[in-house]
Amino acid sequence: MNRWVGATLFVFVMAGLYGCAGRTAERFTLELDLPAGFAALGDATYTPAPGETCKLPKRMGKRPELKIFKAASKPVANRVSFDVPLTESVDGCALVVRELVFALNARWGTRWSDIGRDYAIIYFRDNGEAWTSPMPESGVLELHGQCQWVFRTVGYAHALIKGLRCRSLDDGGQITTERPGGYVTRDGLAGRTLRMTWALSEEESPADGDNWVSVPGGWRRCMGESQDDVFGFCRGNVTDFKRFKMPDGRFCSIYPTCY
């Protein structure tokens, strides 16, 4: 009897091993094409798979259902790759990846605070759900975005600072109002590559819509109600302007040429 039980268990174990070995690994390659000077910090969030009734407990501190990805800043444009699980099992609960969120960081000046940041997000959906991007036959799905430095002034000295604004590109290469990323079909992604690319525009633009006027050589800051008006909306007045303070301490009338 014991010999029969042992032989039976051996058959089941070996069958299980061969079954696991024959499965396609449910992972994909994530590639990030970063402009020079850009760093990325991302996390992948996992939730119970469709049909699962289990729930993940609330945790303080470490969360095994959260994967962290880091890409350091480099002086030249570069591509980084990560091996990302599509599925996970935590405390006996079968999980699937739901979203990937990346913070993009870049430095625009020499001071410790001269850093811009914006975000990109990818949502993973089940096969057949609307708004998802299908996997091309090449096995590489590309999501394109473009970043731009935007400028504004703050405080009574009207000190100029910059922020980073990143938006997705449509199929025609035109900038949209959406963050980089989008909706991706999870089915069929195993063993394939998901690539996010960002370009950095050579042109800067005002962060706000009614504070600056385009002139030869750059932009002039609208006066507003007075020199002390920190908001300084143009409100149709495109003849009265104020000076602003550059990060290096100079007071200028036109950005970026500083006439």
N, C-alpha and C positions, 0 to 999 in steps of 0.2 A: 504493500500500500504506500509506504513512504517513498519507495523507489518510483512508483507511478506518479505520485504527486510531484516529486523532484523533476522528473522528465517533463511533465506537463508545464511546470513553471518555467523551465528552461526554454521550451518552445515559445511560450508567450513572451518572455523577455526578449528573445532573439527576434521575434516578429516585430515587437515594438521598436527595437533598435533599427531594424531595416526600414521600418515605416518612417521613422524620424529622419534617417539618412536620406530617404528618397524625396523628402519635401524640399521645396524651394525656400531658401532662407528669406523670411519676411523682413527684409531690410532694403534700404535704397541709399544711393550716394547723393549727398547734398553738396553742391558746389556754389561758392560765392565768388563772384568777380568784383573786386573792390578797387576803387580809384586809389591813387597814391595818397598816403596820409590818412586813410580811413581804417577804423577798427570796428569790429562787430561783436556784439554780445547777445546771444540768443538762447531761447529755451523752447523745448518741445513739450507740450502738454498731452498727457494720455488720459483717456476716460474709458469706462466699461464698454466693451464691444457691443454691437447691435445684438439684441436678444439676451444679453446678460442682465441678471437681476441683482448682482452683487453691488455693493457700494464701498467706496474707499473711505476709511476713517479720516477725520480731520487730524492733521498733524501739526506739531510745532517744530520748526527747524527743518531737518532733512526730509525731503519728499522723494521717495523712489520713483514716483510716477512723473517726475519732472527731470528732463535731461538738459544739461547746460552745454552750450557751444561757444567757444571764444576764438576770435581771430585778431591777432595783434596788428597794430598799425605798421606799415612799411613805407619806405620813401618812394617806392614805385608801385604802379598798378600790379595787382597780383591775384591769383586764384587760390582759394583754400578749399579743402574737401573734408567732409565728415561722413562717417558711416552711421546712418540713422535707423533705428528699429521702427518698423511699421506696427509691430505688435509687441506687447509686453505682458508679463504675468506678475502681479503684485499681491501677496497674501492670498494666492489662489484665485484671484480675479483676473479674467482675460481682458486686456486693455488694447485699444487701438489709438494711434496718434490722431489728435484732433486739430492742433494748430501749432505753428512755428512762429514765434515773434522774435524779431531782431531789432536791437537798438544800434543805429549807426552813429559813430562818434568821429568827429574830425576837428582839428585845431585850425583856427583862423588867425591867431595872434600869438604873442610870446608870454602873455600873462597866464596865470594858472586858470583863470576863469574864461579864457578865450577859446571856448569849446562849443561847437554846435552839435545838436543831436536831433535825429528824427527816427521814425520807426517803419519797419516793413513787417507784413504779416501774411502768412499762408494758411488757408483753411483747407482741411482734408475732409472730403465728403465721400459717401458711398457711391457706387456705380449707379448711374442713371439720374442722380440729382442734378438740378438745374445749375447753370452758371459755372460749371466746372470745365477746366481745360483738359482735353484728352491727350493721352500720351502719343507723340508722333512715332512713326515707324523706326526712326533713327534711335529710339530709346533714350533720347535726351529732350526733356521738356524745359524750355527756357521762359523765364519771366523777367521782363525788362523794366528798369526804372531809371530815372534821372534825378540827380540832386542839384541844388542851386544854393548859393549863398544869398541870403536876403539881409538887408540892413535897415536899421532904425536908430533913433536917438532916445536917450533916457535922461531924466533929471533936468535940473535948471541949467546945468552946463551944456545940455544937449549933446552928451557924449555918444559917439557913434559905436554901436555894437552890431554883431552879426548873429544870425541864426541859420540853421540848415533846414532846407525844405526839400523833401524827396517825394516824387510822385511816380506813378506807373506810366508806362508807354503803351499805347494801343498797338494793334497789328500793323498799323501804318507808320509807327514810330512817332506818333503825336502824343504830347503830354496830356494826361487826363487829370481829373481832380481827385483821384483815388490814391491811397498809399500804395507803394510797391508791394507786389505779392499777388494775391487773388485766391481763387478756389481751384483745387486740384482733386482729381479722382484718385482715391486711395487704391482701388482695385487696378491691377496692372502696373503698379509702381515698383513692386518688388524686383530687385535686381537691376533697376533702371536708374537714371540720373535726373535729378531735378536741379536746374541751374538758375541762380538769380544773378542778374548782371545790373550793375549801377554805373552810369556815366556821370561825370561832373560837368555841368555847363560852364563855359568860359565867361558867360555874362552874369552879373549880379543884378538884383532888382530890389526895389523897396519892399519891406515886409508888409507895409500897410498901403492901402490903395489911394488915399487922399491926403498924403503928407509931403510928397515930393513931386517936382515937375522936371521932366526931361528937357535938358538944354545942351547946346554944344559943349562937349567935354565931360558930360556926366549928368548929375542930378543936383537940383537946388532944393533946399528945405523950406517949405512954406512957413510964413511968419505966424499965421493964426491970429489970435487977438492981440498978442504982444510978444516981445522977446522972451518974457517969462512964461508964456503959454507952453507947457510941456507936451501938450497934445498936438497943437499946431496944425489943425486941419486946414486945407486950402480953401474949401468951400467956395470955389470959383475965383478966388484971388490968386492969380498966377503972376503977379508983378512985385509983391512984397515978400522978401525972404529973410531968413536969419542964418547966422553962422552957427557952426557946430564944432565940436571938439573931436579930433581924431584920436585913436588910441595912443599915438606917440606924443600927445599934448598939443599939437598944432591946432589953431582955429582956422577953419576953412569955410569957403562959400559954396564950393562945388565938390561933390564926391564922384569919382575917386581922385580926380586930378588936383584937388585942393587949390584951386585958383582963389 
